[in-house]
Amino acid sequence: MRPSDQPEFVQLLNLCYSTLLRPLPTFDAIDLWQTILEPYSIEQVRMALSAHMRESKFPPVPADVVSRMPKASDMRPEVDEAWALAIRAADERETVVWTTEIAEAWHVAQPVFHGDEIGARMAFKAAYARIVERNRGQNVALQWVVSQGHDAMRRHEVVAQAVREGRLQLTHAQAAVPMLAAPEDEAAHAVDVAANLKRIREMLKGMSSPTERAQAQRAERARETAQRVADVKRQVAQRVAEYEGARS
């Protein structure tokens, strides 16, 4: 969510809590809500809150909303793609760029591969599914690594392709292929980054301490949240008054 979404978000939250005859969370709690839900759009948050209100008799908490968000792909290879990468490691000349999960599953299947490829494939698929499920449950990040083969030319080709496809960072790739060239604009980009950091440090010299700046930012956010909550409450009170007036 963007900061500009806060009024609508507070109104949605107030609607949920008032429907269940509960008071709106505190300003600090609303700030925490927004921090947790920042990766999601206001449309996704609205749909998740609606789903919660349909399915639960209790006021929502951030975990209720997050659990109803669509699961984004974590870019892990599907099992068939993983197997296609893994079997390249059977050739000792071949360099393979694979995930640590594929490497772990290949370690299970490798002992039977040359005598029973079908059995090895079944063992690999079962192990890979188990390993991926375990790592997802533990929030282990995906990691691509290089298994170097004996063929130096193929090593360069495979690693360079992995860099182009975004599977390897250049610094990691150069550990396997030291002569791998950087993109032409990378040096200039590094200089720009250093210059920008220097300017930022100079700007911060004249400012207050980090603790004071953080406290000021929190206070400002709290003031903004309080104002928006007050606006929402006034709107709700006005609507209630209009509704009661229409009934009388």
CYANA upper distance limits for C-alpha pairs under 8 A (distance plus 0.5 A):
  1 MET  CA      5 ASP  CA      6.69
  1 MET  CA      6 GLN  CA      8.48
  1 MET  CA     34 GLN  CA      7.81
  1 MET  CA     37 LEU  CA      7.14
  1 MET  CA     38 GLU  CA      5.14
  1 MET  CA     39 PRO  CA      6.91
  1 MET  CA     40 TYR  CA      6.09
  1 MET  CA     41 SER  CA      5.35
  1 MET  CA     42 ILE  CA      6.05
  2 ARG  CA      6 GLN  CA      7.88
  2 ARG  CA     38 GLU  CA      7.62
  2 ARG  CA     41 SER  CA      8.31
  5 ASP  CA      9 PHE  CA      6.61
  5 ASP  CA     42 ILE  CA      7.12
  6 GLN  CA     10 VAL  CA      6.50
  6 GLN  CA     34 GLN  CA      8.46
  6 GLN  CA    225 THR  CA      8.47
  6 GLN  CA    228 ARG  CA      8.36
  7 PRO  CA     11 GLN  CA      6.71
  7 PRO  CA    228 ARG  CA      6.44
  7 PRO  CA    229 VAL  CA      8.21
  7 PRO  CA    232 VAL  CA      8.02
  8 GLU  CA     12 LEU  CA      6.66
  9 PHE  CA     13 LEU  CA      6.63
  9 PHE  CA     42 ILE  CA      7.67
  9 PHE  CA     46 ARG  CA      8.45
 10 VAL  CA     14 ASN  CA      6.46
 10 VAL  CA     30 ILE  CA      8.30
 10 VAL  CA    228 ARG  CA      8.08
 10 VAL  CA    229 VAL  CA      7.09
 10 VAL  CA    232 VAL  CA      7.85
 11 GLN  CA     15 LEU  CA      6.63
 11 GLN  CA    229 VAL  CA      8.44
 11 GLN  CA    232 VAL  CA      6.54
 12 LEU  CA     16 CYS  CA      6.91
 12 LEU  CA     46 ARG  CA      7.64
 12 LEU  CA     49 LEU  CA      8.43
 13 LEU  CA     17 TYR  CA      6.78
 13 LEU  CA     24 LEU  CA      7.81
 14 ASN  CA     18 SER  CA      6.30
 14 ASN  CA     23 PRO  CA      8.49
 14 ASN  CA     24 LEU  CA      6.23
 15 LEU  CA     19 THR  CA      6.46
 16 CYS  CA     20 LEU  CA      7.15
 16 CYS  CA     49 LEU  CA      8.18
 16 CYS  CA     53 MET  CA      7.57
 16 CYS  CA     59 PRO  CA      7.34
 16 CYS  CA     60 PRO  CA      8.14
 17 TYR  CA     21 LEU  CA      6.67
 17 TYR  CA     22 ARG  CA      5.46
 17 TYR  CA     23 PRO  CA      6.69
 17 TYR  CA     24 LEU  CA      6.49
 17 TYR  CA     59 PRO  CA      6.41
 17 TYR  CA     60 PRO  CA      8.46
 18 SER  CA     22 ARG  CA      5.99
 18 SER  CA     23 PRO  CA      7.12
 18 SER  CA     24 LEU  CA      7.93
 20 LEU  CA     57 LYS  CA      8.18
 20 LEU  CA     58 PHE  CA      7.81
 20 LEU  CA     59 PRO  CA      7.28
 22 ARG  CA     59 PRO  CA      8.07
 25 PRO  CA     29 ALA  CA      6.32
 25 PRO  CA     30 ILE  CA      6.85
 26 THR  CA     30 ILE  CA      6.77
 27 PHE  CA     31 ASP  CA      6.81
 27 PHE  CA    222 ALA  CA      6.67
 27 PHE  CA    225 THR  CA      6.69
 27 PHE  CA    226 ALA  CA      6.92
 28 ASP  CA     32 LEU  CA      6.83
 28 ASP  CA    222 ALA  CA      7.51
 29 ALA  CA     33 TRP  CA      6.72
 30 ILE  CA     34 GLN  CA      6.78
 30 ILE  CA    225 THR  CA      8.39
 31 ASP  CA     35 THR  CA      6.75
 31 ASP  CA    221 ARG  CA      8.33
 31 ASP  CA    222 ALA  CA      8.31
 31 ASP  CA    225 THR  CA      8.34
 32 LEU  CA     36 ILE  CA      6.75
 33 TRP  CA     37 LEU  CA      6.61
 33 TRP  CA     62 PRO  CA      6.47
 34 GLN  CA     38 GLU  CA      6.18
 36 ILE  CA     62 PRO  CA      7.56
 37 LEU  CA     45 VAL  CA      8.16
 37 LEU  CA     62 PRO  CA      8.02
 37 LEU  CA     66 VAL  CA      7.89
 40 TYR  CA     44 GLN  CA      6.74
 40 TYR  CA     45 VAL  CA      7.25
 41 SER  CA     45 VAL  CA      6.85
 42 ILE  CA     46 ARG  CA      6.54
 43 GLU  CA     47 MET  CA      6.81
 44 GLN  CA     48 ALA  CA      6.64
 44 GLN  CA     69 MET  CA      7.41
 45 VAL  CA     49 LEU  CA      6.60
 45 VAL  CA     65 VAL  CA      7.36
 45 VAL  CA     69 MET  CA      8.34
 46 ARG  CA     50 SER  CA      6.69
 47 MET  CA     51 ALA  CA      6.66
 48 ALA  CA     52 HIS  CA      6.71
 48 ALA  CA     65 VAL  CA      5.85
 48 ALA  CA     66 VAL  CA      8.28
 48 ALA  CA     68 ARG  CA      5.95
 48 ALA  CA     69 MET  CA      6.97
 49 LEU  CA     53 MET  CA      6.73
 49 LEU  CA     60 PRO  CA      7.91
 49 LEU  CA     65 VAL  CA      6.66
 50 SER  CA     54 ARG  CA      6.81
 51 ALA  CA     55 GLU  CA      6.77
 51 ALA  CA     68 ARG  CA      8.11
 52 HIS  CA     56 SER  CA      6.14
 52 HIS  CA     60 PRO  CA      7.40
 52 HIS  CA     64 ASP  CA      7.49
 52 HIS  CA     65 VAL  CA      7.81
 52 HIS  CA     68 ARG  CA      8.48
 53 MET  CA     57 LYS  CA      7.61
 53 MET  CA     60 PRO  CA      8.41
 60 PRO  CA     64 ASP  CA      6.38
 60 PRO  CA     65 VAL  CA      7.71
 61 VAL  CA     65 VAL  CA      7.42
 62 PRO  CA     66 VAL  CA      6.76
 63 ALA  CA     67 SER  CA      6.45
 64 ASP  CA     68 ARG  CA      7.17
 65 VAL  CA     69 MET  CA      7.18
 74 ASP  CA    142 LEU  CA      8.17
 75 MET  CA    142 LEU  CA      8.32
 76 ARG  CA    142 LEU  CA      7.37
 77 PRO  CA     81 GLU  CA      6.32
 77 PRO  CA     82 ALA  CA      6.14
 78 GLU  CA     82 ALA  CA      6.56
 79 VAL  CA     83 TRP  CA      6.64
 79 VAL  CA    125 LYS  CA      6.65
 79 VAL  CA    128 TYR  CA      7.49
 79 VAL  CA    129 ALA  CA      7.78
 80 ASP  CA     84 ALA  CA      6.79
 80 ASP  CA    125 LYS  CA      8.47
 81 GLU  CA     85 LEU  CA      6.89
 82 ALA  CA     86 ALA  CA      6.60
 82 ALA  CA     98 TRP  CA      8.41
 82 ALA  CA    102 ILE  CA      6.61
 83 TRP  CA     87 ILE  CA      6.71
 83 TRP  CA    102 ILE  CA      8.22
 83 TRP  CA    121 ARG  CA      7.73
 83 TRP  CA    124 PHE  CA      7.77
 83 TRP  CA    125 LYS  CA      7.94
 84 ALA  CA     88 ARG  CA      7.60
 85 LEU  CA     89 ALA  CA      8.14
 85 LEU  CA     96 VAL  CA      7.59
 85 LEU  CA     97 VAL  CA      8.27
 85 LEU  CA     98 TRP  CA      7.15
 85 LEU  CA    102 ILE  CA      8.50
 86 ALA  CA     90 ALA  CA      8.28
 86 ALA  CA     96 VAL  CA      8.31
 86 ALA  CA     98 TRP  CA      7.94
 86 ALA  CA    102 ILE  CA      6.97
 86 ALA  CA    103 ALA  CA      7.60
 86 ALA  CA    106 TRP  CA      6.63
 87 ILE  CA     91 ASP  CA      8.44
 88 ARG  CA     94 GLU  CA      7.03
 88 ARG  CA     95 THR  CA      8.35
 88 ARG  CA     96 VAL  CA      7.11
 89 ALA  CA     94 GLU  CA      6.98
 89 ALA  CA     95 THR  CA      7.78
 89 ALA  CA     96 VAL  CA      6.82
 89 ALA  CA    147 SER  CA      8.35
 90 ALA  CA    110 GLN  CA      8.28
 91 ASP  CA    149 GLY  CA      8.47
 92 GLU  CA    149 GLY  CA      5.96
 92 GLU  CA    150 HIS  CA      6.93
 93 ARG  CA    149 GLY  CA      4.98
 93 ARG  CA    150 HIS  CA      4.89
 93 ARG  CA    151 ASP  CA      5.52
 94 GLU  CA    148 GLN  CA      7.63
 94 GLU  CA    149 GLY  CA      5.01
 94 GLU  CA    150 HIS  CA      7.22
 94 GLU  CA    151 ASP  CA      6.94
 94 GLU  CA    154 ARG  CA      7.27
 94 GLU  CA    155 ARG  CA      7.69
 95 THR  CA    146 VAL  CA      7.68
 95 THR  CA    147 SER  CA      6.18
 95 THR  CA    148 GLN  CA      5.03
 95 THR  CA    149 GLY  CA      4.74
 95 THR  CA    150 HIS  CA      8.06
 95 THR  CA    151 ASP  CA      8.05
 95 THR  CA    154 ARG  CA      7.17
 95 THR  CA    155 ARG  CA      5.69
 95 THR  CA    158 VAL  CA      7.09
 95 THR  CA    159 VAL  CA      8.48
 96 VAL  CA    146 VAL  CA      6.40
 96 VAL  CA    147 SER  CA      5.60
 96 VAL  CA    148 GLN  CA      7.02
 96 VAL  CA    149 GLY  CA      7.94
 96 VAL  CA    158 VAL  CA      7.65
 97 VAL  CA    144 TRP  CA      7.15
 97 VAL  CA    145 VAL  CA      6.19
 97 VAL  CA    146 VAL  CA      5.10
 97 VAL  CA    147 SER  CA      6.76
 97 VAL  CA    158 VAL  CA      7.82
 97 VAL  CA    159 VAL  CA      7.56
 97 VAL  CA    162 ALA  CA      7.50
 98 TRP  CA    102 ILE  CA      6.74
 98 TRP  CA    103 ALA  CA      7.33
 98 TRP  CA    144 TRP  CA      5.94
 98 TRP  CA    145 VAL  CA      6.19
 98 TRP  CA    146 VAL  CA      7.06
 98 TRP  CA    147 SER  CA      8.15
 99 THR  CA    103 ALA  CA      6.84
 99 THR  CA    142 LEU  CA      7.51
 99 THR  CA    143 GLN  CA      5.97
 99 THR  CA    144 TRP  CA      4.79
 99 THR  CA    145 VAL  CA      6.37
100 THR  CA    104 GLU  CA      6.62
100 THR  CA    142 LEU  CA      8.34
100 THR  CA    143 GLN  CA      6.60
100 THR  CA    144 TRP  CA      6.96
100 THR  CA    145 VAL  CA      7.17
101 GLU  CA    105 ALA  CA      6.72
101 GLU  CA    128 TYR  CA      7.19
101 GLU  CA    131 ILE  CA      6.90
101 GLU  CA    132 VAL  CA      7.23
102 ILE  CA    106 TRP  CA      6.51
102 ILE  CA    128 TYR  CA      7.03
103 ALA  CA    107 HIS  CA      6.76
104 GLU  CA    108 VAL  CA      7.37
104 GLU  CA    128 TYR  CA      8.28
104 GLU  CA    131 ILE  CA      8.49
105 ALA  CA    109 ALA  CA      7.04
105 ALA  CA    124 PHE  CA      5.90
105 ALA  CA    125 LYS  CA      8.23
105 ALA  CA    127 ALA  CA      5.76
105 ALA  CA    128 TYR  CA      5.61
105 ALA  CA    131 ILE  CA      7.98
106 TRP  CA    110 GLN  CA      6.09
106 TRP  CA    124 PHE  CA      6.59
107 HIS  CA    111 PRO  CA      8.11
108 VAL  CA    123 ALA  CA      7.54
108 VAL  CA    124 PHE  CA      7.10
108 VAL  CA    127 ALA  CA      7.64
109 ALA  CA    113 PHE  CA      6.77
109 ALA  CA    120 ALA  CA      5.27
109 ALA  CA    121 ARG  CA      7.47
109 ALA  CA    123 ALA  CA      6.07
109 ALA  CA    124 PHE  CA      5.64
110 GLN  CA    114 HIS  CA      8.35
110 GLN  CA    120 ALA  CA      7.32
112 VAL  CA    116 ASP  CA      6.15
112 VAL  CA    117 GLU  CA      7.58
112 VAL  CA    119 GLY  CA      7.68
112 VAL  CA    120 ALA  CA      6.10
113 PHE  CA    117 GLU  CA      5.19
113 PHE  CA    118 ILE  CA      8.38
113 PHE  CA    119 GLY  CA      7.92
113 PHE  CA    120 ALA  CA      5.46
113 PHE  CA    121 ARG  CA      8.28
116 ASP  CA    120 ALA  CA      6.61
117 GLU  CA    121 ARG  CA      6.59
118 ILE  CA    122 MET  CA      6.85
119 GLY  CA    123 ALA  CA      6.64
120 ALA  CA    124 PHE  CA      6.47
121 ARG  CA    125 LYS  CA      6.63
122 MET  CA    126 ALA  CA      6.76
123 ALA  CA    127 ALA  CA      6.61
124 PHE  CA    128 TYR  CA      6.36
125 LYS  CA    129 ALA  CA      6.59
126 ALA  CA    130 ARG  CA      6.79
127 ALA  CA    131 ILE  CA      6.59
128 TYR  CA    132 VAL  CA      6.52
129 ALA  CA    133 GLU  CA      6.59
130 ARG  CA    134 ARG  CA      6.66
131 ILE  CA    135 ASN  CA      6.67
132 VAL  CA    136 ARG  CA      6.51
133 GLU  CA    137 GLY  CA      6.63
134 ARG  CA    138 GLN  CA      6.85
135 ASN  CA    139 ASN  CA      6.43
135 ASN  CA    140 VAL  CA      5.44
135 ASN  CA    141 ALA  CA      8.27
136 ARG  CA    140 VAL  CA      6.53
144 TRP  CA    167 ARG  CA      6.80
144 TRP  CA    168 LEU  CA      7.01
145 VAL  CA    168 LEU  CA      8.05
146 VAL  CA    159 VAL  CA      8.20
146 VAL  CA    173 ALA  CA      8.42
146 VAL  CA    176 ALA  CA      7.72
148 GLN  CA    155 ARG  CA      7.18
148 GLN  CA    176 ALA  CA      7.86
149 GLY  CA    155 ARG  CA      7.11
150 HIS  CA    155 ARG  CA      8.39
151 ASP  CA    155 ARG  CA      6.67
152 ALA  CA    156 HIS  CA      6.90
153 MET  CA    157 GLU  CA      6.91
154 ARG  CA    158 VAL  CA      6.47
155 ARG  CA    159 VAL  CA      6.56
155 ARG  CA    177 VAL  CA      7.91
156 HIS  CA    160 ALA  CA      6.44
156 HIS  CA    177 VAL  CA      6.72
156 HIS  CA    180 LEU  CA      7.91
157 GLU  CA    161 GLN  CA      6.67
158 VAL  CA    162 ALA  CA      6.77
159 VAL  CA    163 VAL  CA      6.84
159 VAL  CA    168 LEU  CA      8.32
159 VAL  CA    173 ALA  CA      6.72
159 VAL  CA    176 ALA  CA      8.35
159 VAL  CA    177 VAL  CA      7.93
160 ALA  CA    164 ARG  CA      6.87
160 ALA  CA    173 ALA  CA      8.13
160 ALA  CA    180 LEU  CA      7.75
161 GLN  CA    165 GLU  CA      6.69
162 ALA  CA    166 GLY  CA      6.69
162 ALA  CA    167 ARG  CA      5.69
162 ALA  CA    168 LEU  CA      6.15
163 VAL  CA    167 ARG  CA      6.40
163 VAL  CA    168 LEU  CA      5.37
163 VAL  CA    169 GLN  CA      6.62
163 VAL  CA    170 LEU  CA      6.78
163 VAL  CA    173 ALA  CA      7.63
168 LEU  CA    172 HIS  CA      6.93
168 LEU  CA    173 ALA  CA      6.67
169 GLN  CA    173 ALA  CA      6.72
170 LEU  CA    174 GLN  CA      6.56
170 LEU  CA    182 ALA  CA      7.57
171 THR  CA    175 ALA  CA      7.21
172 HIS  CA    176 ALA  CA      7.77
173 ALA  CA    177 VAL  CA      6.61
173 ALA  CA    178 PRO  CA      8.22
173 ALA  CA    180 LEU  CA      8.00
174 GLN  CA    178 PRO  CA      4.84
174 GLN  CA    179 MET  CA      7.31
174 GLN  CA    180 LEU  CA      6.30
182 ALA  CA    186 GLU  CA      6.89
185 ASP  CA    189 HIS  CA      6.61
186 GLU  CA    190 ALA  CA      6.67
187 ALA  CA    191 VAL  CA      6.90
188 ALA  CA    192 ASP  CA      6.76
189 HIS  CA    193 VAL  CA      6.72
190 ALA  CA    194 ALA  CA      6.77
191 VAL  CA    195 ALA  CA      6.64
192 ASP  CA    196 ASN  CA      6.58
193 VAL  CA    197 LEU  CA      6.67
194 ALA  CA    198 LYS  CA      6.72
195 ALA  CA    199 ARG  CA      6.80
196 ASN  CA    200 ILE  CA      6.72
197 LEU  CA    201 ARG  CA      6.69
198 LYS  CA    202 GLU  CA      6.78
199 ARG  CA    203 MET  CA      6.70
200 ILE  CA    204 LEU  CA      6.73
201 ARG  CA    205 LYS  CA      6.86
202 GLU  CA    206 GLY  CA      8.14
203 MET  CA    207 MET  CA      7.91
204 LEU  CA    208 SER  CA      8.38
208 SER  CA    212 GLU  CA      6.60
208 SER  CA    213 ARG  CA      6.76
209 SER  CA    213 ARG  CA      6.71
210 PRO  CA    214 ALA  CA      6.54
211 THR  CA    215 GLN  CA      6.62
212 GLU  CA    216 ALA  CA      6.61
213 ARG  CA    217 GLN  CA      6.66
214 ALA  CA    218 ARG  CA      6.64
215 GLN  CA    219 ALA  CA      6.59
216 ALA  CA    220 GLU  CA      6.63
217 GLN  CA    221 ARG  CA      6.66
218 ARG  CA    222 ALA  CA      6.56
219 ALA  CA    223 ARG  CA      6.69
220 GLU  CA    224 GLU  CA      6.72
221 ARG  CA    225 THR  CA      6.52
222 ALA  CA    226 ALA  CA      6.50
223 ARG  CA    227 GLN  CA      6.69
224 GLU  CA    228 ARG  CA      6.73
225 THR  CA    229 VAL  CA      6.51
226 ALA  CA    230 ALA  CA      6.56
227 GLN  CA    231 ASP  CA      6.68
228 ARG  CA    232 VAL  CA      6.66
229 VAL  CA    233 LYS  CA      6.61
230 ALA  CA    234 ARG  CA      6.68
231 ASP  CA    235 GLN  CA      6.74
232 VAL  CA    236 VAL  CA      6.61
233 LYS  CA    237 ALA  CA      6.50
234 ARG  CA    238 GLN  CA      6.55
235 GLN  CA    239 ARG  CA      6.71
236 VAL  CA    240 VAL  CA      6.66
237 ALA  CA    241 ALA  CA      6.63
238 GLN  CA    242 GLU  CA      6.64
239 ARG  CA    243 TYR  CA      6.52
240 VAL  CA    244 GLU  CA      6.58
241 ALA  CA    245 GLY  CA      6.48
242 GLU  CA    246 ALA  CA      6.60
243 TYR  CA    247 ARG  CA      6.87
244 GLU  CA    248 SER  CA      6.82
